[in-house]
């Protein structure tokens, strides 16, 4: 039987005003209100963790085999921390649950700048260090994402992506499933990436990067 995964993006943006309950850090930061922006992000993390655990719990209890937190870190270090914390809670409740954590980019943006997990500051982490924290949180599969540089060739971007991903395979214990497509993993930034570019990037990741999956 094929496993049933539920995948969704940890979207911290929905918790900010005018749609959400908390002040918008993107509005506070340009005003120099650093303390207020950080406080809003910290409140957002608490609510996001609660919601992620609640939704994942419901899905698991009705038959989902795994949860895929995709595009993690799109809102920076608060986003990454919320996902790590939610993963830890879920794995403590359901040790057999498969949790895949796919990143949004190769570099964790320091939107808060001082957030830590297991004593490690999250801002500025690259894939091989992101993976180490994912392991500690209980993640089952880790998905590094390497953003393509638009003014460089496909070959250049593939080489760059493999260079970032290979240390994850060599240094970690988790299966590594890199994100490939639509501007990540060595592919062009396009809504419908050319099949030849995607296939070449995938082959390089498998044969040179020695990935476990894509």
Buried (B, 14 or more C-beta within 10 A) or exposed (E): EEEEBBEBBBEBBEBBEEEBEBBBBEBBBEEEBEEBBBBBBBBBBEBBBEBBBEBBBEBBEEEBBBBBBBBBBBBBBBBBBBBBBBBBBBBEEBEEBBBBBBBBBBBBBBBBBEBEBEEEBBBEBBBBBBBBBBBBBBBBBBBBBBBBEEEEEBEEBBBBBBEBBBBBBEEBEBBBBBBBBBBBBBBBEEEEBEEEBBEBBBEBBBEBBEBBEB
